[in-house]
Amino acid sequence: MHLWILASLFLSLGWASLAQQVEALAGTQPLTAQGDLSASMVQGIDRFLMREIERSIGERAKFWPRDFSSRGAYEKSIESSRQQLQRYIGAVDPRVDFKALEYISSSATAASVAETQGYRVYAVRWPVFDDVDGEGLLLQPKKEAIARVVVIPDADETPEMLAGLAPGIPFESQTARRLAENGCQVIVPVLIDRQDTWSGNVSLRRFTNQPHREWIYRQAYEMGRHIIGYEVQKVLAAVDWFIKEAGPEAVQGPGGLPIGVAGYGEGGLIAFYSAALDTRIAAALVSGYFGSRQRVWEEPVYRNVFGLLEQFGDSEIASLIAPRGLIIEYSQAPQVIGPPNPREGRSGAAPGKLTTPPLEVVQREINRAKAFFPQSFPIRVECIYDKDGGPVARGSERGLSAFLQSLGVRESLRAASAKLPLDERQHLDPTARQKRQVQQLVNHTQRLLRLSEGTRDEFFWRKLKPGSTNGWETATKQFKDYFWDEVIGRFPKASLPANPRTRKILDKPKWIAYDVVLDVWPDVFAWGILLAPKDLKPGERRPVVVFQHGLEGVPLDTLNEDPNSSGYEYYKALPARLAESGIISFAPHNPYRGGDAFRVLQRKANPLKKSLFSVILAQHERILDWLTELPLVDPQRIGFYGLSYGGKTAMRVPSLLDRYCVSICSADFNDWVRKNVTVDSPYSYLFTGEYEMVEFNLGQTLSYAEMAALIAPRPFMVERGHNDGVAPDEWVAYEYAKVRRLYDSLGIADRTAIEFFNGPHTINGVGTVDFMRQHLNWPGH
């Protein structure tokens, strides 16, 4: 039997029958682990992240210096936490100053929508940014208002439903109408919904089944923005108008008119965050949203907030509100079982569901919030549920009464009118309004993309002056720390001894291959295949090329010398070729294998202010620790070569781990930010199911040219096939031109290169091998 087939069979059987015959590398323990090491790695990382998520609850206190000596002192002490939350949800664009709401009318439709004995309803819009409006309904009392409230629907509801102008919400739960009947001035904004109608590009004929919220989230996230932040800004712009209309004294002075927010489902989330960020809001009613965020990774991806759990659970966010009024109405959450169904021409949405948490989970989170405050410090937090401990109907009598009381309204809640208002519009089209709202946020985010190169220049390039190579390394240190801490996310170094375990899996005429497993943290290990040339002389130390596979690959794929195999198509057995030439090769496994099984790792890591590469970096640090200790390895000559997702690794890992003395990015280098954000190119990741690709705020800080600058002055090369579907040649060449200019400016032009070749998404292994051998100082290059 061919040795390759035999080795594959042994691996598939888990070596159970050969456990006693394992031949290990000198100085290591025998590796006898059975089963699929790739799947075991993903499962172990999953267990590790779940522990980190639970551990985060107890770790948050260190971020919270609280001063309870007075209300003012408390607000001042938590201001930094409020600003951090604002950054996390991307509510960072300055809002425009405006004087009045705009009534929406036309020759076919009047701005006045409906009228009752107590109030009038108008269709309105208001500016948020220069290119983004809030839009919805204004319910204006005919008498002097007793309070001003922004009432926020769930994502799949319209303002008309909450105002009683359209079916869809039970009579008693029409919160906007109920509050208007009780004398409140009410604004009801439109939220981006969960349909997928406009999630795509008509001119490209490319569409997805991503809900509109995910469609915007995936673009905005890379730009340091978020669908949550965008909609919070719409609410706070409405609060700006409340203030503008009444004047600060009328709002904040004695007997002033209070401002509140109330929301259900996704609207509850937006109300909750709005009140946490803006102390002008006197009280918040949050319905169908509150609980533990420890399983936020199961929720729709548009609720994924980078860094949230590092400092905030719902209890911590509640504590930003609690000196004011916070009413949690325990009601049934919107039932969302996933994105719209995939169908022909539409796919790629991330999984995610919404469920109603048990009351004890909600109550426990509320109790945690209350526990932050001493008994002497007045807070107003109340949970509304039915007498049997079950959910109440949204907009319940008790919930609305408690909310109005928190606003300082003395009058009792009046019974709901039996007569519903009548919408006088003949041509209302909520679909057109939703399309406008979606397109405005897409256009705004695409504008951020167009400006992002200048933003990165300001953040990075203008702060650096190429001079000596030593000076460059010193100058870029702060950016490496920022990249690792604020974009990738940094876990502590390995906590376990490496405990190397190995077993021989291949014995070729010129080299021997060993599986190698190294411990990192409990349940987390690094794994790869070491190819050791047989002609090593005693005491000789040779260079190493660490060769990284791509998406859904395993280390063995990179070694397969059978031209008919799928692995050979991409990797050309390059590690084996290098080993035959006398260079030591190491093919590590990266845990991006298993579809959603690994993508959910990104979902679990992100709320911890971490990413999949936070783990990968720790694994590579452990690999480097082990390689540098091997008597056959020259620790000063360890190079990195990665293809596809391995090329993505070649940009991130060597830029942060200086012990890789040279890096080659193959079949990945391009205008990375554009690839993740643009809606105007078929190359965009927006049209694929790789929802884990986006990295929070990367677009405003460091793209591929900047990552290459962090690798400098070490040698760096790009390998690019003209027919590679990752991106067009023009994107690659444009981004690389910045790298070339830097190396020229540093006087080290010979340390960078790009090779174009006629080929697809694969390595070429010609110029890159020469480049690697040259900069690893291996004879015969």
N, C-alpha and C positions, 0 to 999 in steps of 0.2 A: 504494500500500500504506500502511496506517495506520502512523504513526511508531512506535507501541509495538511492533507486530508486527515491523517492520523492525529495531528495536533489538534485540529478542529474538533474531531470526535472526542478526544480526551476532555477538551474544555466543555463540550456540550454535556458530557456525562458527569461533570463536576469532579473528575479525578477520584471518584469514590473508591474504585477498585485499585487505584494506584497510590493511595495516600501514603503507604509505607515505602514507596519507591521514588518519592519526590527527590530530585537532585537540585539542591539549593546552591546559590552563589556563595562563595566563601565569605564568612563573617555575617551571614544572615540565617534566620530560622526558616525551616521548610514552610512553604505556603500550601496548605491543604484545604483552603476554603472551597466549597462546592457552589454550583449554580452560576448564575449570570452576575458577574462582578459589576457590570454597568447598572443593572437594575438594583443591586444591593447598594451601590453608591447613592443612587437617587433616593432610595428608601431611607438610608441612614441620614442623609442631609435633611430629608423631610422631618425625621424625628428630632434632629438637632434644632431645626428652625421652630418646630412646635414648642420645644422647651424654652427657646429664646423668647418666643412670643409670650409665654406664661411668665417668664422671669421679668419681662419688661414692666409688668405692673409694679413690682417692688422697686424697680430701678428709676422710676420717673421722679421720685421725690427730690433727687439731687438737682433737678432742673427748676425747682419751684421755691425760690426764696420768698416767703410770704410774711408781710408785716400787718399784724392785726391791731395795731395801736389805734387806728381810726379807719373810717371808710376811705378817705383820701389816700392814706398811707398804703392801704391794701391795694387800691387801684394802681398806685404808682409801682408797687413791688411786683405786680404781675404784668406790667406793660411789656416787658421783653418776651414773656410767654405769648401774649396776645400778638405781638409782631411776628413771632416765629410761626404761629398758626396761620397768620395771614400769608406768609411766604409759602408754607406747605400747601395751601389750597390755591396758590397762584393768584390771589386777589391783590395784585401789585401794580396794575396799570392805573395811572392817575385818572380820576373821573373828571369829566368836563363840568364847568360851572354853567348852570342854566337857570332861567327865571321862572319858567312856567311849563306845565304840561301842555302838550299839543293835542288838541281835539282832532280825531281822525274822521274825516268826512269826505264826501265826493258828490258828484251830481246824482249819483244813484243811492247814496247812503248818508244819512245825517249823523252827526257826532252824538246826538242824544239817542241813546239806545232804548231806554225805558224810563217810566216814571211811576211812582206810587205816592201815596199820601205823605210819606215821610222822607223820601229821598229820590234823587234822579241818578240815572246810570249813563255814563259817557264812555265811548271808546277813546282811549288815549294812548299816547306814546311819550317817552321822555328820553333824552340823550344820556348815555352812560359814558361811552368813549366817542371820539370823533366819528367812528364808523359803526357804532353799535348802539342800538336803542333798546330800552325796555318797552314792552307793549302789553296792553291789557285793558282793564276796565277801572273806572273811577266811580264809586258809589258815594254821592255827595248828599249829606243830610240837608233838608230844607231849613232846619233850625241850626243854631250854633252847635257844632260838634262837641261831644264829650271826650273824645279820644281820637287818635289817628292810628290806623292799623294797616299794615301790609299783610294780606291774607294770601298764602302761597299754596296753590293746588299741587297734587301729585303730578308727576311728569305726564301721565296719560289722561289728564283731565284738562278741561278748558276753563278759563275764568267764568264763562257763561254758566257752567254747571254749578259753580260755587255761589253764583248770584241768583240761581233759580230761573235762569233764562233758557236753559237747555237741560234735557234729561241726562241722567248718568250718576247723580248723587242723591241719596235719600233726602226727602223733604227736611227732616229734622237736622241733617248734617250739612246744610248749605251755609257754611260759616260766614261767608261774606255777606249774604243776605241777612242773617241773624244779627250780625254786628251793626249793619246799616240800620236795621229796624230799631236797634237800641241806641241810635244816635251817633254812631262812629262814622268818621270819614274813612273810607276803605279804598285801597288800591289793590287790585288783583293782577299780578303779572302772569304772562305766559311762560311756562317752562319748556325746555327742549324735551321732546317726547321720546318714546322707546320704539317708534316705528323706524323702518330703514329706507323709506321712500327716496330720500335724497342722499343717501350714504354711497356716494360714488361720483363719477364724472361722465356726463352725457357725451361730451365730445370724444372722450376716450373709449366710450362704450364699456366702461369698467364699473362694476357695482359690487357691493358687499351686503351681507345681512347684518352688519353692525347696526345696533340701534343708533339713532342720531346722537344720543349722549355719548356712546363709545366712539363714534366717528369724530366728534369734536375732541373728546378726551385724548385720543391717540395723537392727534396733531398738536394739541395744546401742551401735553405733558412734556414733550421734548423741549418746548419753548419756555418751561418754567411756569406754565399756566395750567388751568384746570377748568373743566366744566363747572365744578362746584364754585370755584372762585369767580368765574364769569357771572354766574347767577346770583351769588352773594352781592356782587357789585351792582347788579340791576336793582336788587332790593335796597341797598344802601343809597343808590341814586334817588330812589323814591323817598327815602328818609331825608335826603338832602332837600328835596322839594318840600316836604312837610315843614322842615326847619325854615326854609326860605319863605314859605307862605305865611307862617305864623310869627316868625321872628324868634330869636333865641330867648328873649325874655318871656314871651308867651308860652314857650315850651318848658323852660327850665325854672322860671320864677315861681313864687308862691301862687298856688292855685292854677298853675300852668296846665297846658294841654298835653297829656302824656302820649308817647309813641310806643306802639307794640307791634310785634310780628307773630303771626300764627300760621302754621303749616301742617300739612298731612303728607306722609310718605316721603317722597323726594322733597316735597315742599317743607316737610318737617325738618329734614336735614338742613335745607337752606335757611330756614328760620333759626334753627339752633346755632349754626355757624355765624349768621348775621348778628344775632344778639351777643354772641361771644366776642365779636370783633368791635362792636360799636356801642359805647356806653350811653349814647343818646337814646337807645332803645330801653324803655323802662321795664318791659316784661315780654316774655315769650311763651307761647303755647305750642308745644311740640307733640304732635299726634302721629301714631303709627311709625315712629322712629325714635328709638332710644334703647340702649342696652349695652352689652359688652361688644367691643369691636375686636375681640380676640380672634374672631373668625371672619374678619372683613374680607379675607382672601376667598371666601365662598360667595361673596356678594358680587354683583355685576362689576366688571373691571372699571367702570367709570366712577366707582367709589374708592378706587385704589389711590391712597394718598401717601406719597413718599415721606417717610420719617414720622408718620402720625403716632405710632405706638411707642416711639422712643420717648415722647413727652406727654402724649395725650391719649387717654381713653375718653369715653363720653363723660365720665365723672370729672376728669380734669377740665374738659371744655365747659361742663356745667358750672364748675367753680369760677370760671371767668364771668358767668352770668349771675351766680347765686346771690350776691348782695342785692341784686335787683330781683324781679319776680320770674320764676321759672316753673311752669306748669307742664308736667309730663302726663299726657293723656294716653293711658295704656289701651290702645285700640288695635284692631287687626291691621297688620301691615299690608300694603299692596301685594298681591300674589303674583310674583314674577318667577317663572320656572326656567327662564333662559331667554336668549335673544330670539328674534324672529327666526323661523325655521329656515335652514339653508335650502336653496333650490337652484335650479339651473341659472347660472350667471350670477348667483349671489351666495357667498360663503365667507368664512374667515372670522366671524365674530367669536369673541371669547365667551366661555361658559360663565354662568353666574346666576344666582337665584336670590330671592328675598323671601324670608319667612318671619313669622311673628315669634319673638323670643318668649320663653316662659316668664311669668310675672316675677318669679323669684330672681331671675337674672336682671330684670329691669330694676327691681327694688334694691338688689345688692349694689348695683352701680349708683343708684341714688344715695344709698347709705354711705358709700365710699365718698361721694361728693360732700355730703354733710359732715363727714368725719374730718375733712380738711379744716373746718372752722371750729374755734373754741365756742363753748356754749354762750359766752358773753357777747359774741359777735352776731348781730342780727342778719339772718338770711331767710329767703323765701323760696323754698323748693317744695313742691307738692306733687304727689302722684295720684292720678284719678283712675280707679278701676271699679268693677261692679262688686256688689256685696258678696259674691261667691268667689272673688279673686280672679274673675275672668275679664276679658276685654270689654270696654264700653263702646258704644257707637261713637264714631268720630264726631267732633263738634257737640259733645254731650252738654246737657244743661249744667252739670257740675263743672265740667271743664271750662265752658264759657264764663260761668259765674266766677270761678276762681281767677280766670284770666283778667276779667274786668276789675275784680277787686285788687289784683296785683297792679293794675294800672291806676288805682286810686279812685275808681268810679264807685260812687256810693249807691247809686240807684240799683235796684234788683233787676236781674235779667227778665225782660218781658217775654211772654209766651210768643212763639212764632206765629206770624200772621198766616191765616189759612189761604190768603189770596196771593198767588205768585205774580211777580211782574211779568209783563209781556214784551218780548223783544220786538221793536218796531222796524228793525232792519229787514229789508226784503232780499238782500243779496250777501248776507254774511257768509264768508268762506274761511272757516278756521284753518283749513289746509293751506291756503295762500299765506295766512299770517304765520303759521308754523314754518313754512318754507322761508319766509323772510328772516325769521329769527335764526334758523339754522344757517342760512347763507351769510348773514352778517357775522356770526362767530367764525365761520370758516374763512371769510374774507379777512377778518381781523387777524386771525392766526397766520394766514398766508402772508399777510403784510409783515408780521413779526419775523417770519422766515426770510422774507426779502431783505429785511433790515439786519438780520442776525449776523451777517459777516462783519458789518461795521460794529456791532455790539461786541463780538468776539475780539475784534481789533482793539477796541477800547479796554476790554477786560484783560487781554493777554499781550498782544504784540506791542502796543504802545508803551507798555510798562517795562519792556526789555530792549536792550541795545546789544546786538551781537558784537562781541569783542573776542576775548580769549575763550578757549574751550573750558578752562577751569572756571572762569567768571560766569560762563553760561550755566554750568551745572549749579553753581551757587544761586544764581538769579532765579532759576526755574524751580528751586526747592519748594517755595511757597505754593506754586501752582500744582506740583505733584501732591502736596499735602491736601490742597483743596480738592483736587480731582478724586483722590482716594477717599477723603472724609465726607465730601458733600455731594459727589455724583455717583461714584461706585459704591461707597460705604465700606468702612473698615471694621472687620472683626479683630479681636485680639489675636496674637500669634498662637501657633499650635500649643495646646495645653498638655498633650501627651508625648511621651518619648516616641520616636519614630518607629521603633520595634520592627525593622524591616523583615519581611517574609518574601521569599522568592521560590520559584520553581522553573526548571528548564523546560521550555515548550518547543523549541526548534534547535536543531543542530545542523548547520549548513557547512559546506566545505571551508568557508572563510570566516564564519561568525557563529556565535551561539546566542539564542534569544531566551530571556528570562522574564516571566511575569514578576512584577515587583509591587508589593502593597506596603504602604507606610501609613501609620496612624497620624491623625491631625488633632481632632477633638473627639470626645465620646460619640460614637456612631458615624464619624466622618473620617474617611481615609482617602489617600491618594493612590492611584493605580496607574501603572504603565508597563511598557515592555522595553527592557534594556537589550540592545544588540551590541555584544562585545566582540570585536575582531579577535581572531585566534592567533595573530602574529604579534601580539603584545609581548614586549620583552620585560623581564623583571625590573621593577622600579620605573618603567616608562609611564609617563602621563600624556594622554592624548586629548584633543578637543572633543567636545560633545555637541551634536545637533539635536535639540529637542524639537521633534516634529509633531505638530498638533493637527489632529483630524478635524473634519467639519461636522455639520449638523447630522445627527442620527448615526454618526459613525462610531467605531470602536478601534482601539489601537491595531488589532490584527488587520483591519482594512488597509492600513498604510503599508503593510509589509507584503501583501499578497502579490506574488510574482506571476500569477496566472493572467495573461492578457485578456482572457474571456470573463474574468471576475468583475463585479461591479466596483470593487475597491480600486482595482488597477486603473480603471477608467479615469479616476480623479487623482490618485496619488503616485501612480507609476512605480510603486514599490520603492520610493526614494530612500527611506531609512535603510532598506536592505542594500541599495546601491552604494549609499555612503559607507555602510559597514564593510562592504566588499573592498572599498577603496582605503580602508584603514581607520576611518573616523568612527568614533563611538556614537551610536544613535540611541535616543530614548523617545518612545512614543507614548505620551501620557494620555489618559482618558479624561475628557471634560464631560460634565454631567448634563450635556444638552442632548439627551436621547430619551425617547419615550413619549413624544407628543405632549399632551397636557400633563402627563405625570411629572415632567421636568418643568414645564411652564408654570405650574402652580408653585414651584419653588420660588420663582421670581415674585409671584403674588404674595407669598408668605414673607419673603425677605424685605420687600419694598416698605411696608409699614414700619419696619424696624430701622429704616434708613439704611438698608443694605440691598444688595442685588445678588444675582447668581454669580457675578464676578467677584463679589466679596468672598465667596467660598473658594472659587477657582484660584484667586490670588493666594489664599492661605495654602491650598494644595500645592501650588507651584513653589511657594516658599519652602515647603517641606521637601519637595523633590530636589530643589537646589541645595538644601541642607545636606541631603543624603548624597547627591552626586559629588559635591565638593569634598566629601569625606572619603569617597572611593579612591583607593590607591592608584587606580588606572586613569583617573580623570585629572586634567589640568583645570583647576577651578577658575582660572583667568580666561579660559577659552570655551565658554558655554554659549552657544548660539541658539536662536529660536527661529523656527520656520513654520508658518501656519497657513492652512488653506481654508477659504470660505469662513465658516464660524471659527475655525482655527486662525484665519487671518484677522478676524475681529479680536481674537485673543492676542494676536501679534501686535495689535495696536495698544491694548490696555495693559497686558501683563508686563512686557518689557519697559513700557513707559514708567512703571512704578517699581519694578524690581530691577535694580541696577546690575545685578549679577549676570543677567543676560547681556553679553558683550556685543551682540549683533542681532538684528531682527529683520525678518523678511515677511512681508504681508503679501499673500498670494490670493487672487480671486476674491478680494473683499474691498480693497482700498478704493474710495470714491468720495464724492461730496456727501458724507454720511448724514448730515443733518437734513439736507434736501431729500435724501432717500427715505427718511423716516417721516417727513412732515408734508411734502408736496402732494397736492391733489391733482397736479397737472402732468404727471408722467406715469406711464405704465410700469416704470421701474420701482415705483413707490411701495414701501412696506404696508401702506394703508390698505392696499388691495389684497393682502395676504393674511393668513392666519397666525403669523408670527408676532402676536401681540406683546410678547416679552421684550421685543427689540427696543422699545422706547426707554430712554434714560432721563430722569427728571432734570430739566434745565440744562441739558447738555448743549442744546442749540445756542444758548446765550453765553457759553463759557468755552468749551473745547470741542472742536470737531477733529477730523483726522490729521489735518496739518498741524494743529496744536499738540496732539498726542505724539506725532513724530518729533515735534520740537522738544518734548520731554524725553524722548529717546536720545536725541542729540546730546553730546557729540559722538555717541556710539554709532557705528555704521547701521544704515537703514536702507532697505530696498523694497521696491514694489514690483510684483509680477502680474502681468495683465494680458489676458487673451482677448483679442478683438471681438470675438463672438460670445463673450461672457455676458450672460443676462443679468448680472448683478447691477450693472450701470453702464451707460455709454462711455466710450473712450474719452469724450470731451469732459465729463465729470471727473474722471480719474486724472486726466492730464492737468486740468485746472487746479485741482486740490494739490497735486504733487508739485506744481510749479512753485507753490509757497515753500514747500520743503526744500526744493533745490536752491531757491534763493537764500534760505537760511544757511544751508551748508556752505554755499559759496561765500556768504558774508562772514562765516566763522573761519574761512580759509581751509575748509576740509571737504572740498567738492568731491574728492576721490572716495569719500565715505558714504556717498549715496548714489543710487542708480534706479532707473526704471527700465524694465524690459517689456515691450509689447511683442506679442507673437500671434500668429494666425492659429487660433484655437478657441475652444469653449471654456467652460468653467472647470479648469483643471490646472495642475502645475505643468510647467514646461521643463523645468529642471535643467536648464542649460546655463543661461547667464546667472541665475540665482546660485547654482552650485559653484560656479567660478567665484562669485562674490563671497559666498560663505567660506570657501576654502582660502581665499585671499585674506579675509579679515580674521579667520581663525588661525592664520599662519600655518597652514598645513602644506607640506612640500608637494609639489606637483600641481599647484593651482594654475 
